[in-house]
Amino acid sequence: MSDPTGLPKLFQPVRVGDTPLGHRVVFAPLTRCRVNKRGMQTDIGVEYYAQRASFPGTLLISEATYVASFAQGRSPHAPGIFNQEQIASWKRVADAVHAKGSFIFMQIWALGRAARTATIERKEYPDLSCVSASDIPLKGRDDVGHPRPLTIPEIEEYIAAFAQAARNAVYGAGFDGVEIHAAHGYLVDQFTQEMSNRRTDEYGGSIENRCRFALEIVAAVSNAVGEQKTAIRISPWSDFQDMRMPDPVPTFTYMVSRLASDHPNLAYLHVVEPGISGGTDGVAKPGESNEFIRKIWLPRPLVSVGGYTRDKALQVAEETGQLIAFGRAFVSNPDLPRRLLQNIPLAEWDRELFYTPEDPHGYIDYPAADEDEEPSCNGFDTVALNLVVVVLRYRRCPDVELWLGARAGRSAKVWEIEDHSIEGLAYTEPLLDLTQDMADTNEPVPKLFQSVQVGDATVAHRVVLAPLTRCRANTKHVHTDLAVTYYAQRASVPGTLMISEATFIAPYAGLDDHVPGIWNQEQIAAWRKIVDAIHAKGSYIFLQLWALGRAAEIEPLKAEGYPYVSASDIPLSDGPEGEIPRPLTIPEIKQYVEAYVQAARNAVFGAGFDGVEVHCAHGYLPDQFIQDVSNKRTDEYGGSIENRCRFALEIIEAVTQAVGEQKTAFRISPWSTFQDMRMEDPIPTFTYLVSKVAEDYPGLAYIHVVEPGLAGGRDIQAKDGESNDFIRKIWLPRPLVSAGRYTRESAIERAEQTGELIAFGRLFISNPDLPLRLRKNLTLLRWDRAHYHTIEDPHGYTDYPFAEENREELGV
């Protein structure tokens, strides 16, 4: 990569899963025994991690954390992630790390035969026992017992525990991902290596069988939180806890090859270098090397740990691009990345204080280097690194003070930065602040142009790109470069929230021509290019998930042998002549729910979307179940309000479990008459639906409501008494997106009154820089309806111009 900063690769940004790091210095996982006896982090744990996150853009890997109560067995002062108290305490840590502009993965852990007898015998741990892959005890250890082999059901229980721990970490505590601890002779490693595994079933014997447990955990965790939030640590050469096969290469070649083929988007692979045995240094034997792993895994993200000095880290990162993890040096130097960058001398650690329970000494009392300490930069451009830092701070935490080049005696406003393009960062365009023009006057900044949190995305303003069907995908329902340009243009004002056009969740959900899908790898890869282009502009995008039901074009479905279906056998008044939709069966309903789940996973974990919006509006399939004008069922999905809302609520529940509440949204249109909808009185039904969502999923990213007076893409006259204020009373102050015939004036007024976000459709088509035009009150271009749906055509799609007043500011 040609890097405009001129920095060594160790200090260049890199993407790990869906996390854009500012540099490649990683905080290694370190057991410290500072949690309380209930496995909860306390204030000193929050302070400890926050100190080591102080250099923005740092990746931290937490200390090893128990996946379940039965996975424990060491010090009572080791943390867990299996109950709400523990999750809440870890969330404080994750929030503190994120507030510094840094990122954190949780290392998830099960001990196996490494559990200590004294802990197992404690009365408060009745479900603990000494277990392993086989009945082979640790040698020369009188503090551990003789293990019994895990049964197959217990193995499955452990796999489920790792998956649940990952959910708890990512969706409960807000971690950026999880690292499976498959190293150093703990339970997963006990299955992998032959000296601790003498099983004769499918989990022992051959290399394939011995690796099965680890690979099943990786698969389960990836399914739970996504490949891009999943990592694994291995230690092929470590002899800690009686490990180290005579020849580890065949076993770990197979394991890493399987990871590369089955999980190519894994966040990273973490390898322990030869010469490291647990927390002690040894001497690597001749021939010991992880080069065989690098040959398989690189250029995917690889974290390497073990005996690194500053010079060695610089050399290895330069040669391979990998990330370098530091442990003990990070203990005693909480600002280690800055010290390494500026070649500031490192403080020594005190080994005696590594594991003193609940003690702040040797934990949070190591000082950062003095700000005025003289660095030895070896020619590194610290001004350039400060640019990296300011960008990362702006993306992760806009409330953090922005700075640039302070050490070089320079100062600059963030929106004045020009001519920098740093690969892998949130922004590759000049940055701007929508509040600045107004802040230079004494006028208050309207809420429409103020930042707001939507799920786990901090959007810079409240002008949203509405979902718009445009028919530019190809005949295989795959987007082309045309769409990459279209979306990137509308992402050009950093911090914009975009909602994609409606996208088919499965082929049987709709096959209308030139509408995109998200059910196969080709479609996912195409969407990934779009998402990457949007993120490169510093903006965000949710994918709208779509199933048509009776609104589908029937001929494409017939051609592929798919049925024409709905909630009931009620046809559209202008539907295909003589065609009556067939009511979905219960198993088919469950199949649709699962299709929404898989589509959500494909979008978030495959294509990198910031979230998904379930399309429950405008008379499409979920809406056909919700409203009594299209649902005459007599089973559990029809009749009462509760039954009619069941399908939509089951979809929302399943999608939130798959990708998390903060990455899930849904759209409703209580008053729309499009496609024969609009109940006589929508309020009771939608009051129930929104109330249930508010109660069951309070962390949902947003609800998207269509205002009265819209019917699909057409304007109609709203009737007296039609209003979504009943929804606002239930849902606000949670994030609410409102769509429907807004002008600049009405959008500013609405946002000022309620704080909600305002979605624009047609105006965003013809004004790709719409948020900036609205802020500056520039003339808005009129759209051309004739080109809305012209197939694979750039006209009326990517040829609308940016305002001349905005071109320099946006770098276009």
PEDAGI-V663826 format. One record per pair of residues at least 24 apart in sequence whose C-alpha atoms are under 6 Angstrom apart, sorted by the first residue. I is the first residue (numbers start at 1). J is the second residue. Records with the same first field share a line. If there is no record, write none. Layout:
# PEDAGI-V663826
I->J  J
This chain:
# PEDAGI-V663826
5->384
7->380
9->317  318
10->314  317
14->424
15->424
16->267
17->228  267
18->228
20->425
21->57
22->57
24->323
25->324
26->59  60  324  325
27->60  61  325  326
28->61  325  326  327
29->61  62  63
30->63
31->63
32->354  355
33->77  78  355  357
34->357  358
35->77
36->77
37->76  77
39->78  79  80
40->79  86  89
41->89
46->93
48->364
50->96  97
51->334
52->334
53->97  102
54->100
56->100  101  102  389
57->101  102
58->102
59->103  104
60->104
61->104  105  106
62->106  107
64->107  108  109
65->108  109
66->108  109  110
67->108  109  161  162  165
70->127  128
71->110  111
73->115  116  119  120
74->115  116
81->165
87->173
90->173
91->173
94->175
101->393  396  397
104->175  176
105->175  176  177  178
106->178  179
107->178  179  180
108->180  181
109->181
110->187
111->186  187
112->187
113->147
116->143  144
117->143  144  145
133->190  191  197
134->197  198
159->217
163->220  221  224
171->660
177->229  230
178->230
179->231  232
180->232
181->233
182->233  234
183->233  234  235
184->240
185->241  243
188->214
207->251
226->605
227->265  266
228->265  266  267
229->267
230->266  267
231->267  268  269
232->269  270
233->270  271
234->271
235->271  272
237->274
238->277
239->277
240->277  278
268->301  302
269->302
270->302  303  304
271->304
272->305
273->305  306
332->366
335->368
342->375  376  377
343->375  376
344->375
426->535  536  538
427->536  537  538
428->536
447->751  752
448->748  751
454->701
455->662  701
456->662
459->495
460->495
462->757
463->758  771
464->497  498  758  759
465->498  499  759  760
466->499  759  760  761
467->499  500  501
468->501
469->501
470->788  789
471->514  515  789  791
472->514  791  792
473->514  515  516
474->514
475->514
477->514  515  516  517
478->516  523
479->526
484->530
486->798
488->533  534
489->768
490->768
491->534  539
492->537
494->537  538  539
495->538  539
496->539
497->540  541
498->541
499->541  542  543
500->543  544
502->544  545  546
503->544  545  546
504->546
505->546  599
508->562
509->547  548
510->548  552
511->556
512->553
518->599
524->607
527->607
528->607
541->609  610
542->609  610  611  612
543->612  613
544->612  613  614
545->613  614  615
546->615
547->621
548->620  621
549->621
550->581
567->624  625  631
568->631  632
593->651
597->655
611->663  664
612->664
613->665  666
614->666
615->666  667
616->667  668
617->667  668  669
618->674
619->675  677
622->648
641->685
661->699  700
662->699  700  701
663->701
664->700  701
665->701  702  703
666->703
667->704  705
668->705
669->705  706
671->708
672->711
673->711
674->711  712
702->735  736
703->736
704->736  737  738
705->738
706->739
707->740
766->800
769->802
